[in-house]
């Protein structure tokens, strides 16, 4: 048997231990390759979309590279430590340290070569489906599969470099130990439970403080407070697993009523060993799981926003014109012609808006006619307005106004024209963009509208009028190319403020939605795949820790059998051993995610008045089902190996 064959058979012999690591590596390569295929796709010609695609994919690639490097390094170090007896035996039989280093290098490169090859193969196989999804997200006509050397070269170079770095650096864990240390094995059960009391208390305090700051930030949001919360939560999580959990177990041991129970005694005794040995692994799994939960949660929250976007923007294209706007006729003709050139049918409703002063508030109000509102309501399938002369309805300015507008109970008089009206409620639909309506808008009857003939105080007759043009387009998603020239003028002139210096205002929800959807969907689809990699990696951490401890666990359970423990009792003991390893880091990650979602909900309400509570609950329930299923799957295999011994 040659040296290379020996290395190859070592990999095959340890395939059970390497299985989860191998799957996570393949999936990382697969995702990285598909991202690379999109980055270099020749058919994304639109500069904005190309920048989004390249920027989003580049961020995802960097995250994957950093995480994969960390994951491979951590995994290989754990594998090598678990095989320390094997390496000690080889050195005792005459193998030189340089040969052992070469063996480890070859084994790692064999794993890397197989992972890269299989990952690229499946990545290219799924690229067509990936492009179909991206095509729908970007609303592109076509995004065909293509063949180029660039994605292949980038993926091979990046991951080959990662495996070489890991292969060279991982031998440090073996080089520093003498043969006698390696033969004794990595696990030393004679170690005492080590923790520092003040660190244990500090870990709990830091976690509670971070949660309290989340609640505090709901009252007053601040960017610097967000960074402080993250730092406190990460530090508290680390101390919680390294010190706090051992401190809690010691406190439980002192209470004989809790500790002196056959199964609990075994569970807590072994639990302190597991926590001491796996504290850093629990910390990594908690942080990785939290990031994965948040990635999916953010995806879901953005999806909630895009689904409610149409409700917030029911008018397909909206144009508002001041009395002194010289471009009004030109712009309206341009919009109509562009709609016709796109073969889009539309309905146009023109609003003649009058300005008056309300006697109850002494502020300016905009007045629109009942019949014009009903014309738009028919097109949008909204409830019709039926007002008697003298009655009026308030129009909500933003989504937050629904149910919060307080009509004046007393009779209100439109002072300039001396027209009395009674505000009887609010219109139950949001129809005009909030940036258009600078003042309170009121729907009045046609009869009252005709009675308003006097100009606003201090203004001329023409200055007291304003015109709204509402285009209703059933296929509003296809309007993304309509009015782009007008939209550029608005965006350029408004800059970073909400003050519009132009004598007109234009908004095309179809155009804005295409940008929002393209940006959010791509970045969050990226986050979804990255989250899948993180979850798979988090699961593999627990998996290989279980199987690297398997031989030692077999001996322990064999001793228990000889003492008379039945199969049912053995299952109970195994459950109490496995549940903390699976659900302790996962449970803390769920708590972290819950408070993060509470903060995210407050952010969304502040930005867009969008509730994501149902979506967040769905994400948490979905991850609970996944984790429980994964637990039973691993427990089934673990018990099978234990019973087979």
C-alpha positions in Angstrom: 0.0 0.0 0.0 1.4 3.4 -1.0 1.4 6.4 1.2 -1.4 8.1 -0.9 -3.5 4.9 -0.7 -3.0 4.8 3.1 -4.3 8.4 3.3 -7.2 7.6 1.0 -8.2 4.6 3.1 -8.0 6.7 6.3 -10.6 9.1 4.8 -12.9 6.2 3.8 -12.5 4.5 7.2 -13.5 7.7 9.0 -16.3 8.5 6.6 -18.9 8.3 9.4 -17.2 11.0 11.3 -16.5 13.1 8.2 -20.0 12.8 6.8 -21.5 16.0 8.2 -18.3 18.0 7.6 -18.2 16.6 4.0 -21.9 17.6 3.3 -21.4 21.1 4.7 -18.3 21.6 2.6 -20.1 20.4 -0.6 -23.0 22.7 0.1 -20.7 25.7 0.7 -19.0 25.0 -2.6 -22.3 24.6 -4.4 -23.7 27.9 -3.1 -20.4 29.8 -3.8 -20.3 28.4 -7.4 -23.9 29.4 -8.1 -23.2 32.9 -6.8 -20.2 33.1 -9.1 -22.3 32.0 -12.1 -24.6 35.0 -11.5 -21.7 37.4 -10.9 -20.2 36.7 -14.3 -23.5 36.2 -16.2 -23.2 38.1 -19.5 -27.0 38.7 -19.9 -27.4 41.1 -17.0 -27.0 44.3 -19.1 -28.8 46.8 -16.9 -26.2 48.6 -14.9 -28.3 49.0 -11.8 -29.2 45.3 -11.7 -25.6 44.3 -12.5 -24.4 46.4 -9.6 -26.9 44.8 -7.3 -26.1 41.3 -8.5 -22.4 41.8 -8.3 -22.5 43.6 -5.0 -24.9 41.2 -3.3 -23.0 38.1 -4.6 -19.7 39.6 -3.6 -20.9 40.2 -0.1 -22.2 36.6 0.0 -19.0 35.2 -1.4 -16.9 37.0 1.3 -19.2 35.8 4.1 -19.0 32.2 2.8 -15.2 32.4 2.5 -14.8 33.7 6.0 -17.3 31.3 7.5 -16.0 28.3 5.6 -12.4 29.0 6.6 -13.5 29.2 10.2 -15.7 26.1 9.9 -13.1 24.0 8.2 -10.4 25.0 10.7 -12.6 24.3 13.7 -13.8 21.0 12.2 -10.4 19.7 11.2 -8.9 20.6 14.6 -11.7 18.6 16.4 -11.3 15.6 14.0 -7.5 15.5 14.5 -7.8 15.8 18.3 -10.4 13.0 18.3 -7.9 10.8 16.3 -4.9 11.6 18.6 -4.6 8.0 19.7 -4.3 6.9 16.1 -1.6 9.4 15.4 0.2 8.5 18.6 0.2 4.9 17.6 1.6 5.7 14.1 4.4 7.8 15.6 5.1 5.0 18.1 5.4 2.5 15.2 8.1 4.7 13.6 6.4 7.3 11.5 8.2 10.6 11.5 6.5 13.9 12.3 7.1 15.1 8.7 5.4 12.0 7.4 2.5 12.5 9.8 2.1 16.1 8.6 2.2 14.9 5.0 -0.5 12.3 5.9 -2.8 14.9 7.4 -2.2 17.2 4.4 -3.1 14.5 1.9 -6.2 13.5 3.9 -7.4 17.1 4.0 -6.7 17.7 0.3 -8.5 14.4 -0.6 -11.6 15.7 1.3 -11.2 19.1 -0.3 -10.8 17.8 -3.9 -13.9 15.6 -3.5 -15.9 18.4 -1.9 -14.9 20.9 -4.7 -15.6 18.4 -7.5 -19.0 17.3 -6.1 -20.0 20.9 -5.1 -19.2 22.3 -8.6 -21.0 19.4 -10.3 -24.2 19.9 -8.3 -23.8 23.7 -8.4 -23.7 23.7 -12.2 -26.6 21.2 -12.2 -28.8 23.6 -10.2 -27.7 26.8 -11.9 -30.5 26.7 -14.4 -33.1 26.5 -11.6 -31.1 29.3 -9.7 -31.3 31.5 -12.8 -35.0 30.9 -13.2 -35.5 32.2 -9.6 -33.3 35.2 -10.2 -35.1 35.9 -13.5 -38.4 36.1 -11.6 -36.9 38.3 -8.9 -35.4 40.8 -11.5 -38.4 40.6 -13.8 -36.1 39.8 -16.7 -37.1 38.4 -20.0 -34.5 35.6 -20.0 -31.5 34.5 -18.0 -30.2 31.4 -19.8 -27.6 28.9 -18.6 -24.1 29.7 -19.9 -20.7 28.1 -19.9 -17.6 30.1 -18.8 -14.3 29.3 -17.2 -14.5 32.2 -14.8 -16.9 30.7 -12.2 -15.1 27.4 -12.3 -11.7 29.0 -11.9 -12.8 31.3 -9.0 -14.5 28.5 -7.1 -11.5 26.1 -7.5 -8.9 28.7 -6.6 -10.8 30.0 -3.5 -11.7 26.6 -2.0 -8.4 24.9 -3.0 -6.6 27.8 -1.2 -8.9 27.3 1.9 -8.1 23.6 2.1 -4.4 24.2 1.7 -4.5 26.8 4.5 -6.4 24.4 6.7 -4.1 21.5 5.8 -1.0 23.4 6.7 -2.3 25.0 9.9 -4.2 22.0 11.3 -1.0 20.0 11.9 -0.1 22.5 14.7 -2.5 20.6 17.0 -0.5 17.4 16.6 3.0 18.8 16.3 3.0 20.3 19.8 2.2 17.0 21.6 4.5 14.2 22.6 3.7 10.5 21.7 2.6 9.7 25.3 0.1 12.6 25.2 -1.3 11.4 21.9 -1.7 7.8 23.1 -3.5 9.0 26.2 -6.1 10.6 24.0 -7.6 14.0 23.8 -10.3 13.4 26.5 -9.1 13.7 30.1 -12.0 12.8 32.4 -10.0 13.5 35.5 -10.2 17.2 34.9 -12.3 19.1 37.5 -15.1 21.4 36.6 -13.4 24.7 36.1 -15.3 28.0 36.2 -14.8 31.5 37.6 -17.7 32.6 39.7 -17.6 36.3 38.8 -17.4 35.3 35.1 -20.4 33.0 35.6 -22.5 35.8 37.1 -21.2 38.3 34.6 -22.3 36.1 31.7 -25.9 36.0 33.0 -25.8 39.8 33.7 -24.6 40.6 30.2 -27.4 38.6 28.6 -30.1 40.1 30.8 -28.6 43.6 30.1 -28.7 43.0 26.3 -32.3 41.9 26.5 -33.2 44.9 28.6 -31.5 47.3 26.1 -33.6 45.8 23.3 -36.7 46.7 25.2 -35.3 50.2 25.9 -34.3 50.7 22.3 -38.0 50.2 21.3 -38.7 53.6 23.0 -35.7 55.4 21.5 -33.8 53.7 18.7 -30.1 54.4 18.2 -27.4 52.9 16.0 -24.7 52.9 18.7 -27.1 51.2 21.1 -27.6 48.4 18.5 -23.8 47.8 18.4 -23.6 47.7 22.2 -26.5 45.1 22.4 -24.6 42.9 19.9 -21.4 43.1 21.8 -23.1 42.4 25.2 -25.1 39.4 23.7 -22.0 37.8 22.1 -19.8 38.3 25.2 -22.6 37.1 27.5 -23.2 34.0 25.3 -19.6 33.0 25.5 -19.4 33.4 29.3 -22.7 31.6 29.7 -21.4 28.4 28.2 -17.8 28.6 29.6 -18.7 29.5 33.2 -22.4 30.2 33.9 -23.7 26.7 32.9 -21.0 25.0 35.1 -21.9 27.3 38.0 -25.6 26.5 37.6 -24.9 22.7 37.5 -22.8 23.0 40.7 -25.6 24.8 42.4 -28.0 22.0 41.4 -25.6 19.4 42.7 -25.7 21.0 46.1 -29.5 20.4 46.3 -29.8 16.7 46.9 -33.6 16.7 46.3 -32.8 17.6 42.7 -29.5 15.8 42.1 -29.9 12.5 44.0 -32.0 10.8 41.5 -30.7 7.8 39.4 -31.1 9.3 36.0 -30.5 12.9 37.0 -27.2 12.0 38.8 -25.8 10.4 35.6 -27.1 13.2 33.4 -25.7 16.1 35.5 -22.4 14.3 36.1 -21.9 13.7 32.4 -23.5 17.1 31.5 -20.8 19.0 33.4 -18.1 17.1 31.4 -19.9 17.7 28.1 -20.3 21.4 28.8 -16.7 21.8 29.8 -15.5 20.0 26.7 -18.0 21.6 24.2 -18.4 25.1 25.6 -16.8 26.8 22.7 -18.7 24.5 20.3 -22.0 25.5 22.0 -21.0 29.1 21.7 -20.3 28.8 18.0 -23.5 26.9 17.3 -25.5 29.5 19.2 -24.1 32.4 17.3 -24.3 30.6 13.9 -27.9 29.5 14.5 -28.9 33.0 15.6 -27.4 34.5 12.4 -29.2 31.9 10.4 -32.5 32.6 12.2 -32.1 36.3 11.6 -31.2 35.9 7.9 -34.4 33.9 7.3 -36.4 36.4 9.5 -35.1 39.4 7.5 -36.0 37.6 4.3 -39.5 37.0 5.6 -39.9 40.6 6.8 -38.9 42.0 3.5 -41.4 39.6 1.8 -44.1 41.0 4.1 -43.1 44.5 3.1 -43.3 43.8 -0.7 -46.7 42.0 -0.3 -48.1 45.1 1.4 -46.5 47.5 -1.0 -49.5 47.4 -3.4 -51.9 48.2 -0.5 -49.8 51.2 0.3 -49.7 52.4 -3.3 -53.0 51.5 -5.0 -52.7 54.2 -7.7 -50.5 52.7 -10.5 -49.0 56.1 -11.6 -49.6 59.4 -9.9 -48.8 62.9 -11.1 -49.5 66.1 -9.1 -49.3 69.5 -10.7 -49.2 73.0 -9.2 -50.9 76.0 -10.8 -47.7 77.3 -12.3 -46.4 74.0 -13.8 -45.4 74.6 -17.4 -44.8 70.9 -18.0 -48.2 69.6 -17.0 -49.6 68.9 -20.5 -46.3 67.6 -21.8 -45.8 65.1 -19.0 -49.3 63.8 -19.1 -49.0 63.2 -22.8 -45.7 61.5 -22.4 -47.0 59.1 -19.7 -50.0 58.3 -21.9 -47.9 57.6 -24.9 -45.4 55.4 -23.0 -48.3 53.4 -21.6 -49.7 52.9 -25.1 -46.3 51.9 -26.5 -46.1 49.2 -23.7 -49.6 48.0 -24.8 -51.0 48.7 -21.3 -54.6 49.6 -20.8 -55.3 52.3 -18.3 -57.9 54.6 -16.7 -57.1 58.2 -16.0 -58.9 60.2 -13.3 -58.3 63.9 -13.0 -58.7 65.6 -9.6 -59.3 69.3 -9.4 -58.1 70.2 -5.9 -59.2 73.5 -4.2 -57.5 75.0 -1.2 -59.3 76.6 1.7 -58.8 77.4 5.4 -60.7 75.4 8.1 -62.3 77.4 10.8 -61.8 74.7 13.4 -58.0 74.2 13.0 -57.2 77.5 11.2 -55.0 75.5 8.9 -55.1 75.0 5.1 -57.0 72.0 3.8 -57.2 70.4 0.3 -60.7 69.7 -1.0 -61.6 67.0 -3.5 -64.9 66.3 -5.2 -67.0 63.2 -4.3 -67.6 62.2 -7.9 -63.9 62.2 -8.8 -63.1 60.0 -5.8 -65.8 57.6 -6.9 -64.4 57.5 -10.4 -61.1 56.3 -8.9 -62.8 54.0 -6.4 -64.6 52.2 -9.3 -61.4 51.6 -11.1 -59.6 50.4 -7.9 -62.7 48.5 -6.6 -62.8 50.6 -3.5 -66.0 51.5 -1.5 -67.9 54.4 -3.1 -68.5 57.6 -1.2 -72.1 58.8 -0.7 -72.2 62.2 1.0 -75.0 64.5 1.7 -74.5 68.2 1.2 -72.7 69.5 4.2 -71.0 66.2 5.1 -67.3 65.4 4.6 -64.7 62.7 5.0 -61.0 62.9 5.9 -58.5 61.2 3.6 -55.7 59.3 5.5 -52.3 60.7 4.6 -50.3 57.6 5.7 -51.0 54.1 6.7 -50.6 55.1 10.4 -53.5 57.5 10.0 -56.1 54.7 9.8 -58.2 54.8 13.0 -56.1 57.7 14.4 -57.7 60.6 12.6 -60.0 62.6 14.9 -62.7 64.5 13.0 -63.8 67.7 14.7 -67.3 67.2 16.2 -68.3 70.8 15.7 -69.3 72.4 12.5 -66.3 73.4 10.4 -66.5 76.3 8.0 -64.4 76.8 4.9 -63.6 80.4 5.8 -62.8 81.9 2.4 -66.1 80.7 0.8 -68.1 80.5 4.0 -69.2 76.9 3.2 -70.2 74.9 6.4 -69.3 71.2 6.5 -69.5 68.4 9.1 -66.7 65.9 9.3 -68.4 62.5 9.8 -65.4 60.2 9.6 -62.5 59.1 7.5 -62.2 57.3 4.1 -61.2 53.7 4.8 -58.7 53.5 1.9 -55.2 55.0 1.3 -55.3 56.6 -2.1 -52.7 59.4 -2.4 -48.9 59.3 -1.9 -48.0 60.9 1.5 -45.4 63.3 -0.1 -48.1 64.8 -2.3 -50.4 65.8 0.5 -48.8 68.5 2.5 -52.1 69.4 4.3 -55.2 67.6 5.5 -57.3 66.5 2.6 -61.1 66.3 2.8 -63.7 64.8 0.5 -66.8 66.9 0.1 -70.0 66.6 -1.9 -70.2 67.9 -5.5 -72.7 70.5 -4.4 -70.4 71.9 -1.7 -67.4 71.8 -4.1 -69.2 74.1 -6.6 -69.9 76.6 -3.8 -66.2 77.1 -3.2 -65.4 80.1 -5.5 -63.1 82.3 -3.3 -59.3 82.0 -3.4 -57.2 81.0 -0.4 -56.4 84.0 1.8 -53.3 85.8 0.5 -53.3 84.0 -2.8 -54.8 84.4 -6.2 -57.5 82.3 -7.7 -55.1 80.2 -9.8 -52.8 79.7 -6.8 -55.7 78.2 -4.9 -56.0 75.2 -7.3 -54.0 72.1 -7.8 -54.4 69.1 -10.1 -53.9 65.4 -9.5 -53.7 62.8 -12.2 -54.3 59.2 -11.1 -53.5 56.5 -13.7 -55.0 53.1 -12.9 -53.1 50.3 -14.8 -54.3 46.8 -14.1 -50.9 45.4 -15.1 -49.1 47.8 -12.9 -45.9 45.7 -12.6 -45.2 46.3 -16.3 -45.1 50.1 -15.8 -41.5 50.0 -14.5 -40.3 51.7 -17.8 -43.0 54.4 -17.8 -42.1 58.0 -16.8 -38.5 57.2 -16.0 -37.3 60.6 -17.3 -39.8 62.4 -15.0 -38.8 60.2 -12.1 -35.1 61.0 -12.5 -35.9 64.7 -12.2 -37.8 64.1 -9.0 -35.1 61.9 -7.5 -32.3 64.3 -8.5 -34.0 67.4 -7.2 -35.2 66.0 -3.9 -31.9 64.5 -3.0 -31.8 63.2 0.6 -34.7 65.4 1.8 -38.5 65.1 1.3 -38.8 68.6 0.1 -39.9 68.8 -3.6 -38.7 72.0 -5.3 -40.5 71.2 -8.6 -43.9 72.5 -9.6 -45.0 68.9 -10.1 -44.6 65.5 -8.3 -44.5 62.1 -10.0 -44.5 58.6 -8.5 -44.6 55.3 -10.3 -45.0 52.4 -7.8 -44.3 49.9 -10.5 -40.8 51.4 -11.1 -40.1 51.7 -7.3 -41.4 48.2 -6.7 -39.2 46.7 -9.4 -36.1 48.4 -7.7 -37.2 47.3 -4.2 -38.1 43.8 -5.3 -34.8 43.4 -7.3 -32.6 44.7 -4.5 -34.4 43.0 -1.5 -35.2 39.7 -3.2 -31.6 39.2 -4.5 -29.9 40.2 -1.3 -32.3 38.2 0.8 -32.3 35.2 -1.4 -28.6 35.4 -0.9 -29.2 35.5 2.8 -31.5 32.5 2.6 -28.8 30.4 1.0 -26.1 31.6 3.4 -28.5 30.8 6.3 -28.9 27.3 4.9 -25.1 26.9 4.9 -24.9 28.2 8.4 -27.6 25.9 9.7 -26.1 22.8 8.0 -22.7 23.8 9.5 -24.3 24.3 13.0 -25.9 20.8 12.8 -22.6 19.3 11.6 -20.8 20.7 14.7 -23.1 18.8 17.0 -23.0 15.7 14.7 -19.2 15.3 14.6 -18.9 16.1 18.3 -21.3 13.2 19.1 -19.5 10.8 16.8 -16.0 11.7 17.9 -17.1 10.9 21.5 -18.9 7.7 20.3 -16.2 5.2 21.4 -16.0 6.7 24.9 -19.8 6.8 25.2 -20.0 3.1 24.1 -17.7 2.1 27.0 -19.8 4.2 29.5 -23.1 2.7 28.4 -21.6 -0.8 28.4 -20.7 -0.3 32.1 -24.3 0.8 32.8 -25.6 -2.3 31.1 -23.4 -4.5 33.3 -24.9 -2.7 36.3 -28.4 -3.8 35.2 -29.7 -0.7 33.3 -32.5 -1.8 30.9 -32.9 -0.8 27.3 -35.8 1.6 28.2 -33.7 3.2 31.0 -30.8 3.5 28.6 -32.9 5.4 26.1 -33.9 7.8 29.0 -30.3 8.3 29.9 -29.4 9.0 26.2 -32.2 11.5 25.9 -30.9 13.4 28.9 -27.4 13.4 27.5 -28.4 14.5 24.0 -31.2 17.0 24.7 -28.8 19.6 26.3 -26.3 19.2 23.4 -29.0 19.9 20.8 -31.4 22.3 22.5 -29.2 24.3 24.9 -27.4 26.3 22.1 -30.5 26.2 19.9 -32.7 27.4 22.8 -30.4 30.3 23.6 -30.3 31.1 19.8 -34.1 31.2 19.8 -34.1 33.6 22.7 -31.6 35.9 21.0 -33.6 35.7 17.8 -36.9 36.5 19.6 -35.5 39.7 21.0 -33.9 40.5 17.7 -37.2 40.1 15.9 -38.9 42.4 18.5 -36.3 45.0 17.6 -36.8 44.3 13.9 -40.5 44.7 14.2 -40.1 48.1 15.8 -37.7 49.1 12.9 -40.3 48.1 10.3 -43.1 49.8 12.0 -41.0 53.0 12.1 -40.0 52.7 8.5 -43.1 51.5 6.7 -45.8 50.8 9.3 -45.5 47.1 8.4 -46.2 44.3 10.9 -44.1 41.2 10.7 -45.3 39.5 13.9 -47.0 36.6 12.1 -44.0 36.0 9.8 -41.5 36.0 12.7 -43.7 33.5 14.6 -43.8 31.3 11.5 -40.0 31.4 11.2 -39.5 30.4 14.9 -42.0 27.5 14.6 -40.4 26.3 11.3 -37.0 26.2 12.9 -38.3 24.4 15.9 -39.8 21.7 13.7 -36.5 21.4 11.8 -34.4 21.2 15.0 -36.7 18.6 16.6 -36.7 16.5 13.4 -32.9 16.7 13.3 -32.7 15.7 16.9 -34.8 12.5 16.4 -32.8 11.6 13.3 -29.4 11.9 15.0 -30.8 10.2 18.2 -32.0 7.3 16.1 -28.5 6.8 14.5 -26.7 7.4 17.8 -28.9 4.8 19.7 -28.3 2.3 16.8 -24.5 2.6 17.3 -24.7 2.4 21.1 -27.0 -0.7 21.0 -24.8 -2.3 18.4 -21.9 -2.3 20.8 
